[in-house]
Structures are given as structure tokens and as C-alpha cells.
């Protein structure tokens, strides 16, 4: 074991952390991460039941649309499910109804291509819950306004399908036309419809349905939902049910941003981006919280030689600047005891033991009016003057022991 000149083993200067230290310092972060991951998995599991097969005519889930597809089949309407824009465009025609389940997922270029197919098909296109951007591309001269809650509403229009259905569960997006001719506006809220039918120049029509609730399995039997759904989707013998997705690799013309191709940032939902920002802020706060010295200081050789007097004066000035009389007094007393021990024949390990050091010092000093215990092991001086007196008295004790 390495020892100093006084024979005392120095403190371990290794910066390596043991298993126990690593666990102590990281367990808080690990516990937080486990809680976050568990909460995320639990929320995903709870929400997966509602989102699985949403608006899918093959799904029997609550938010699926298998029930309306089966009713259409009984009336001779064939439902064909497609998942790419190319398949949807190829299947359109005068005797076909094209239902676009989530038009908001389409890129700008895909919306432009779909609009061209709609204009040439002379059939019916039903856009479900089309938002601001998709409405601007797929239904020119129409704009989406503020959304409203879904509830049972009366038709308030002359559209035969809506009059026969009566009240239905509808709401969501509302649409404004600014006087566009050849339209039927139904199920109004503050003068704006949630169902808008637009006659196209080529002989077909476009239906804007503000919310998908009348197509859900769980709500098909309520109000006049089934009647309206069957009339909107069953006016032609063929129904193409287009389920857009982010994995649609339909070819696009051109390149760059003008083609409307989505970048990686566009494909990431806004909720994930916000969650990532929150995690970054939490990581920064954790770093500030845990930022501290990782273990004992490591001694190293100085690049230049510094005289002991300069080092002592420098440390003294630092102690004085922060009024650290306790540290200064403790340093003076410890140094004095360490120097007295070898002169008195005391082992270095016993130099700081009052029971061993004080009797030996008393045996080498003449009787005097001074308390050796107070001088060598006493309290902190009250002021700088008392600290100076203590230094002088310690120096006198050391000098007397040396000359005795």
C-alpha cells in the first residue's frame, strides 16, 4: 500500500465507479424511463382497440365498416377495397362510387392526381372528413371551416337521400361554398353544412361528408345513419373503398418539393414531434440536475514548480476571501499536530488523537497559562484576529517542543 511521507495512506483517487455507485446514480432515471415506456404501452393498448380497422369495410370492430358493406352487398352493390392511389384511379368510372376514407393522408401531388381522376370518371366521389388542405385540392371553390361535435341533426335541405334518412349522427368538418351553383347543403350548423353534394361538369358528383360516424358499425343502427350511408354509397353498382396510407408508393411525376412527395418530417405525426421535444427538455433538466463531480480528485504533477510559500499565501487569500476561518484553523492545527508527533515519538496515526497527543505535549512543556486542548483541538476562532493569535500560539508550542 502506498503511503505519504508521514506514513498515512492517502485517500483512494480512482475515478472508476463500482456497480453499487452506478446503480445509485442511475436508478432514478431508469425508473422514470420504465414508467414512461409502461405508460406508452398501456395507452397504445387502450387505443389500439378503437383504431384497429377504422373505416375498413372488412372490419367488424366498433369503428369498422363491415356492416354497411354487407348491407350494400345485399342490394347488389359490389365493394372493392383498394389501398393505393393507382388502384383507386384505375377502378373509377361512370358506374362507380369512389369513397376516400381519409383524404387528409394524401400528399399534395396525390390529391392533384385524384382530382384529375374524379373529373374524368363521371361517377360519384365521397370524401370522408376532408380537412382544409384536402378540400382545397379535391373540391375547388369549397373551403373547410371550424369543426363541430357529432350529434343527431336534421337535414334542412331538399336532397332526397337526406330527406329520406331524416336525422343522422353527423358533424365534424363544415364546408362553405360562397355561392357555388349546383350544390346541396344539408345538416347545417350556424348556416354551414356537414354534408355537401357538388354536381360536376362531367356528369358525376362529389360528396363531402363531415364525419365518418354514419359508416361505423357501432352507430349504423342509430337514427337514420344506415339509410343515408346506403343511399350515398349505393347509387351505383360498384363501390371502390379507398383506404389511403402512409406506405402508398404510387408513382409521382417530377421531383423535389413541387411533386408533393412527403419528407420524413411530414410523415411523423405532430404528437411524436412534440413528445420528442418534451423528452429532450427532460434530458437537459436531468443533465443539469445530475451535473456534478464524479468521485474524488486525482492528484497530478504540476507543469511548473511553485514555491511552498506562494501556495500557502494563495490558499490563505482564498480562505480569507470566503471567510473560511474554520478550514484555516483546522489546517493549522492538523499541520501542527502532524509535525509534533514525530518529535514526541508518537506514531503518525495517533497524531490526531487527543488522548495520546496531549499528555506527550504536556510532558515536554513547562507549566503555563494555556489550554493545550483548546489550542490543538479547540473550536473555530471568532474573527481574523483570533485566528492570527491561534497561529502564533501553535507556532510557539511547536518551537518549545523542538527546543525542549
Secondary structure as a PSIPRED ss2 file (coil, helix, strand):
# PSIPRED VFORMAT (PSIPRED V4.0)

   1 X C   1.000  0.000  0.000
   2 X C   1.000  0.000  0.000
   3 X C   1.000  0.000  0.000
   4 X C   1.000  0.000  0.000
   5 X C   1.000  0.000  0.000
   6 X C   1.000  0.000  0.000
   7 X C   1.000  0.000  0.000
   8 X C   1.000  0.000  0.000
   9 X C   1.000  0.000  0.000
  10 X C   1.000  0.000  0.000
  11 X C   1.000  0.000  0.000
  12 X C   1.000  0.000  0.000
  13 X C   1.000  0.000  0.000
  14 X C   1.000  0.000  0.000
  15 X C   1.000  0.000  0.000
  16 X C   1.000  0.000  0.000
  17 X C   1.000  0.000  0.000
  18 X C   1.000  0.000  0.000
  19 X H   0.000  1.000  0.000
  20 X H   0.000  1.000  0.000
  21 X H   0.000  1.000  0.000
  22 X H   0.000  1.000  0.000
  23 X H   0.000  1.000  0.000
  24 X H   0.000  1.000  0.000
  25 X H   0.000  1.000  0.000
  26 X H   0.000  1.000  0.000
  27 X H   0.000  1.000  0.000
  28 X H   0.000  1.000  0.000
  29 X H   0.000  1.000  0.000
  30 X H   0.000  1.000  0.000
  31 X H   0.000  1.000  0.000
  32 X H   0.000  1.000  0.000
  33 X H   0.000  1.000  0.000
  34 X H   0.000  1.000  0.000
  35 X H   0.000  1.000  0.000
  36 X H   0.000  1.000  0.000
  37 X H   0.000  1.000  0.000
  38 X H   0.000  1.000  0.000
  39 X H   0.000  1.000  0.000
  40 X H   0.000  1.000  0.000
  41 X H   0.000  1.000  0.000
  42 X H   0.000  1.000  0.000
  43 X H   0.000  1.000  0.000
  44 X H   0.000  1.000  0.000
  45 X H   0.000  1.000  0.000
  46 X H   0.000  1.000  0.000
  47 X H   0.000  1.000  0.000
  48 X H   0.000  1.000  0.000
  49 X H   0.000  1.000  0.000
  50 X H   0.000  1.000  0.000
  51 X H   0.000  1.000  0.000
  52 X C   1.000  0.000  0.000
  53 X C   1.000  0.000  0.000
  54 X C   1.000  0.000  0.000
  55 X C   1.000  0.000  0.000
  56 X C   1.000  0.000  0.000
  57 X C   1.000  0.000  0.000
  58 X C   1.000  0.000  0.000
  59 X C   1.000  0.000  0.000
  60 X C   1.000  0.000  0.000
  61 X C   1.000  0.000  0.000
  62 X C   1.000  0.000  0.000
  63 X C   1.000  0.000  0.000
  64 X C   1.000  0.000  0.000
  65 X C   1.000  0.000  0.000
  66 X H   0.000  1.000  0.000
  67 X H   0.000  1.000  0.000
  68 X H   0.000  1.000  0.000
  69 X H   0.000  1.000  0.000
  70 X H   0.000  1.000  0.000
  71 X H   0.000  1.000  0.000
  72 X H   0.000  1.000  0.000
  73 X H   0.000  1.000  0.000
  74 X H   0.000  1.000  0.000
  75 X C   1.000  0.000  0.000
  76 X C   1.000  0.000  0.000
  77 X C   1.000  0.000  0.000
  78 X E   0.000  0.000  1.000
  79 X E   0.000  0.000  1.000
  80 X E   0.000  0.000  1.000
  81 X E   0.000  0.000  1.000
  82 X E   0.000  0.000  1.000
  83 X C   1.000  0.000  0.000
  84 X C   1.000  0.000  0.000
  85 X H   0.000  1.000  0.000
  86 X H   0.000  1.000  0.000
  87 X H   0.000  1.000  0.000
  88 X H   0.000  1.000  0.000
  89 X H   0.000  1.000  0.000
  90 X H   0.000  1.000  0.000
  91 X H   0.000  1.000  0.000
  92 X C   1.000  0.000  0.000
  93 X C   1.000  0.000  0.000
  94 X C   1.000  0.000  0.000
  95 X C   1.000  0.000  0.000
  96 X E   0.000  0.000  1.000
  97 X E   0.000  0.000  1.000
  98 X E   0.000  0.000  1.000
  99 X E   0.000  0.000  1.000
 100 X E   0.000  0.000  1.000
 101 X C   1.000  0.000  0.000
 102 X C   1.000  0.000  0.000
 103 X H   0.000  1.000  0.000
 104 X H   0.000  1.000  0.000
 105 X H   0.000  1.000  0.000
 106 X C   1.000  0.000  0.000
 107 X C   1.000  0.000  0.000
 108 X H   0.000  1.000  0.000
 109 X H   0.000  1.000  0.000
 110 X H   0.000  1.000  0.000
 111 X H   0.000  1.000  0.000
 112 X H   0.000  1.000  0.000
 113 X H   0.000  1.000  0.000
 114 X H   0.000  1.000  0.000
 115 X H   0.000  1.000  0.000
 116 X H   0.000  1.000  0.000
 117 X H   0.000  1.000  0.000
 118 X H   0.000  1.000  0.000
 119 X H   0.000  1.000  0.000
 120 X H   0.000  1.000  0.000
 121 X H   0.000  1.000  0.000
 122 X C   1.000  0.000  0.000
 123 X C   1.000  0.000  0.000
 124 X E   0.000  0.000  1.000
 125 X E   0.000  0.000  1.000
 126 X E   0.000  0.000  1.000
 127 X E   0.000  0.000  1.000
 128 X E   0.000  0.000  1.000
 129 X C   1.000  0.000  0.000
 130 X C   1.000  0.000  0.000
 131 X C   1.000  0.000  0.000
 132 X H   0.000  1.000  0.000
 133 X H   0.000  1.000  0.000
 134 X H   0.000  1.000  0.000
 135 X H   0.000  1.000  0.000
 136 X H   0.000  1.000  0.000
 137 X H   0.000  1.000  0.000
 138 X H   0.000  1.000  0.000
 139 X C   1.000  0.000  0.000
 140 X C   1.000  0.000  0.000
 141 X C   1.000  0.000  0.000
 142 X C   1.000  0.000  0.000
 143 X E   0.000  0.000  1.000
 144 X E   0.000  0.000  1.000
 145 X E   0.000  0.000  1.000
 146 X E   0.000  0.000  1.000
 147 X E   0.000  0.000  1.000
 148 X E   0.000  0.000  1.000
 149 X E   0.000  0.000  1.000
 150 X E   0.000  0.000  1.000
 151 X E   0.000  0.000  1.000
 152 X E   0.000  0.000  1.000
 153 X E   0.000  0.000  1.000
 154 X C   1.000  0.000  0.000
 155 X C   1.000  0.000  0.000
 156 X C   1.000  0.000  0.000
 157 X C   1.000  0.000  0.000
 158 X C   1.000  0.000  0.000
 159 X C   1.000  0.000  0.000
 160 X H   0.000  1.000  0.000
 161 X H   0.000  1.000  0.000
 162 X H   0.000  1.000  0.000
 163 X H   0.000  1.000  0.000
 164 X H   0.000  1.000  0.000
 165 X H   0.000  1.000  0.000
 166 X C   1.000  0.000  0.000
 167 X C   1.000  0.000  0.000
 168 X E   0.000  0.000  1.000
 169 X E   0.000  0.000  1.000
 170 X E   0.000  0.000  1.000
 171 X E   0.000  0.000  1.000
 172 X E   0.000  0.000  1.000
 173 X E   0.000  0.000  1.000
 174 X E   0.000  0.000  1.000
 175 X E   0.000  0.000  1.000
 176 X E   0.000  0.000  1.000
 177 X C   1.000  0.000  0.000
 178 X C   1.000  0.000  0.000
 179 X C   1.000  0.000  0.000
 180 X C   1.000  0.000  0.000
 181 X C   1.000  0.000  0.000
 182 X C   1.000  0.000  0.000
 183 X E   0.000  0.000  1.000
 184 X E   0.000  0.000  1.000
 185 X E   0.000  0.000  1.000
 186 X E   0.000  0.000  1.000
 187 X E   0.000  0.000  1.000
 188 X E   0.000  0.000  1.000
 189 X E   0.000  0.000  1.000
 190 X C   1.000  0.000  0.000
 191 X C   1.000  0.000  0.000
 192 X E   0.000  0.000  1.000
 193 X E   0.000  0.000  1.000
 194 X E   0.000  0.000  1.000
 195 X E   0.000  0.000  1.000
 196 X E   0.000  0.000  1.000
 197 X E   0.000  0.000  1.000
 198 X E   0.000  0.000  1.000
 199 X E   0.000  0.000  1.000
 200 X C   1.000  0.000  0.000
 201 X C   1.000  0.000  0.000
 202 X C   1.000  0.000  0.000
 203 X C   1.000  0.000  0.000
 204 X C   1.000  0.000  0.000
 205 X E   0.000  0.000  1.000
 206 X E   0.000  0.000  1.000
 207 X E   0.000  0.000  1.000
 208 X E   0.000  0.000  1.000
 209 X E   0.000  0.000  1.000
 210 X C   1.000  0.000  0.000
 211 X C   1.000  0.000  0.000
 212 X C   1.000  0.000  0.000
 213 X H   0.000  1.000  0.000
 214 X H   0.000  1.000  0.000
 215 X H   0.000  1.000  0.000
 216 X C   1.000  0.000  0.000
 217 X H   0.000  1.000  0.000
 218 X H   0.000  1.000  0.000
 219 X H   0.000  1.000  0.000
 220 X C   1.000  0.000  0.000
 221 X C   1.000  0.000  0.000
 222 X C   1.000  0.000  0.000
 223 X C   1.000  0.000  0.000
 224 X C   1.000  0.000  0.000
 225 X H   0.000  1.000  0.000
 226 X H   0.000  1.000  0.000
 227 X H   0.000  1.000  0.000
 228 X H   0.000  1.000  0.000
 229 X H   0.000  1.000  0.000
 230 X H   0.000  1.000  0.000
 231 X H   0.000  1.000  0.000
 232 X H   0.000  1.000  0.000
 233 X H   0.000  1.000  0.000
 234 X C   1.000  0.000  0.000
 235 X C   1.000  0.000  0.000
 236 X C   1.000  0.000  0.000
 237 X C   1.000  0.000  0.000
 238 X E   0.000  0.000  1.000
 239 X E   0.000  0.000  1.000
 240 X E   0.000  0.000  1.000
 241 X E   0.000  0.000  1.000
 242 X E   0.000  0.000  1.000
 243 X C   1.000  0.000  0.000
 244 X C   1.000  0.000  0.000
 245 X C   1.000  0.000  0.000
 246 X C   1.000  0.000  0.000
 247 X C   1.000  0.000  0.000
 248 X C   1.000  0.000  0.000
 249 X C   1.000  0.000  0.000
 250 X C   1.000  0.000  0.000
 251 X C   1.000  0.000  0.000
 252 X C   1.000  0.000  0.000
 253 X C   1.000  0.000  0.000
 254 X C   1.000  0.000  0.000
 255 X C   1.000  0.000  0.000
 256 X C   1.000  0.000  0.000
 257 X H   0.000  1.000  0.000
 258 X H   0.000  1.000  0.000
 259 X H   0.000  1.000  0.000
 260 X C   1.000  0.000  0.000
 261 X C   1.000  0.000  0.000
 262 X C   1.000  0.000  0.000
 263 X C   1.000  0.000  0.000
 264 X H   0.000  1.000  0.000
 265 X H   0.000  1.000  0.000
 266 X H   0.000  1.000  0.000
 267 X H   0.000  1.000  0.000
 268 X C   1.000  0.000  0.000
 269 X C   1.000  0.000  0.000
 270 X H   0.000  1.000  0.000
 271 X H   0.000  1.000  0.000
 272 X H   0.000  1.000  0.000
 273 X H   0.000  1.000  0.000
 274 X H   0.000  1.000  0.000
 275 X H   0.000  1.000  0.000
 276 X H   0.000  1.000  0.000
 277 X H   0.000  1.000  0.000
 278 X H   0.000  1.000  0.000
 279 X H   0.000  1.000  0.000
 280 X H   0.000  1.000  0.000
 281 X H   0.000  1.000  0.000
 282 X H   0.000  1.000  0.000
 283 X H   0.000  1.000  0.000
 284 X H   0.000  1.000  0.000
 285 X H   0.000  1.000  0.000
 286 X H   0.000  1.000  0.000
 287 X H   0.000  1.000  0.000
 288 X H   0.000  1.000  0.000
 289 X H   0.000  1.000  0.000
 290 X H   0.000  1.000  0.000
 291 X C   1.000  0.000  0.000
 292 X C   1.000  0.000  0.000
 293 X C   1.000  0.000  0.000
 294 X C   1.000  0.000  0.000
 295 X C   1.000  0.000  0.000
 296 X C   1.000  0.000  0.000
 297 X C   1.000  0.000  0.000
 298 X C   1.000  0.000  0.000
 299 X C   1.000  0.000  0.000
 300 X C   1.000  0.000  0.000
 301 X C   1.000  0.000  0.000
 302 X C   1.000  0.000  0.000
 303 X C   1.000  0.000  0.000
 304 X C   1.000  0.000  0.000
 305 X C   1.000  0.000  0.000
 306 X C   1.000  0.000  0.000
 307 X C   1.000  0.000  0.000
 308 X H   0.000  1.000  0.000
 309 X H   0.000  1.000  0.000
 310 X H   0.000  1.000  0.000
 311 X H   0.000  1.000  0.000
 312 X H   0.000  1.000  0.000
 313 X H   0.000  1.000  0.000
 314 X H   0.000  1.000  0.000
 315 X H   0.000  1.000  0.000
 316 X H   0.000  1.000  0.000
 317 X H   0.000  1.000  0.000
 318 X H   0.000  1.000  0.000
 319 X H   0.000  1.000  0.000
 320 X H   0.000  1.000  0.000
 321 X H   0.000  1.000  0.000
 322 X C   1.000  0.000  0.000
 323 X C   1.000  0.000  0.000
 324 X C   1.000  0.000  0.000
 325 X H   0.000  1.000  0.000
 326 X H   0.000  1.000  0.000
 327 X H   0.000  1.000  0.000
 328 X H   0.000  1.000  0.000
 329 X H   0.000  1.000  0.000
 330 X H   0.000  1.000  0.000
 331 X H   0.000  1.000  0.000
 332 X H   0.000  1.000  0.000
 333 X H   0.000  1.000  0.000
 334 X H   0.000  1.000  0.000
 335 X H   0.000  1.000  0.000
 336 X H   0.000  1.000  0.000
 337 X H   0.000  1.000  0.000
 338 X H   0.000  1.000  0.000
 339 X H   0.000  1.000  0.000
 340 X H   0.000  1.000  0.000
 341 X H   0.000  1.000  0.000
 342 X H   0.000  1.000  0.000
 343 X H   0.000  1.000  0.000
 344 X H   0.000  1.000  0.000
 345 X C   1.000  0.000  0.000
 346 X C   1.000  0.000  0.000
 347 X C   1.000  0.000  0.000
 348 X H   0.000  1.000  0.000
 349 X H   0.000  1.000  0.000
 350 X H   0.000  1.000  0.000
 351 X C   1.000  0.000  0.000
 352 X C   1.000  0.000  0.000
 353 X C   1.000  0.000  0.000
 354 X H   0.000  1.000  0.000
 355 X H   0.000  1.000  0.000
 356 X H   0.000  1.000  0.000
 357 X H   0.000  1.000  0.000
 358 X H   0.000  1.000  0.000
 359 X H   0.000  1.000  0.000
 360 X H   0.000  1.000  0.000
 361 X H   0.000  1.000  0.000
 362 X H   0.000  1.000  0.000
 363 X H   0.000  1.000  0.000
 364 X H   0.000  1.000  0.000
 365 X C   1.000  0.000  0.000
 366 X C   1.000  0.000  0.000
 367 X C   1.000  0.000  0.000
 368 X C   1.000  0.000  0.000
 369 X C   1.000  0.000  0.000
 370 X C   1.000  0.000  0.000
 371 X C   1.000  0.000  0.000
 372 X H   0.000  1.000  0.000
 373 X H   0.000  1.000  0.000
 374 X H   0.000  1.000  0.000
 375 X H   0.000  1.000  0.000
 376 X H   0.000  1.000  0.000
 377 X H   0.000  1.000  0.000
 378 X C   1.000  0.000  0.000
 379 X C   1.000  0.000  0.000
 380 X C   1.000  0.000  0.000
 381 X C   1.000  0.000  0.000
 382 X C   1.000  0.000  0.000
 383 X C   1.000  0.000  0.000
 384 X H   0.000  1.000  0.000
 385 X H   0.000  1.000  0.000
 386 X H   0.000  1.000  0.000
 387 X H   0.000  1.000  0.000
 388 X H   0.000  1.000  0.000
 389 X H   0.000  1.000  0.000
 390 X H   0.000  1.000  0.000
 391 X H   0.000  1.000  0.000
 392 X H   0.000  1.000  0.000
 393 X H   0.000  1.000  0.000
 394 X H   0.000  1.000  0.000
 395 X H   0.000  1.000  0.000
 396 X H   0.000  1.000  0.000
 397 X H   0.000  1.000  0.000
 398 X H   0.000  1.000  0.000
 399 X H   0.000  1.000  0.000
 400 X H   0.000  1.000  0.000
 401 X H   0.000  1.000  0.000
 402 X H   0.000  1.000  0.000
 403 X H   0.000  1.000  0.000
 404 X C   1.000  0.000  0.000
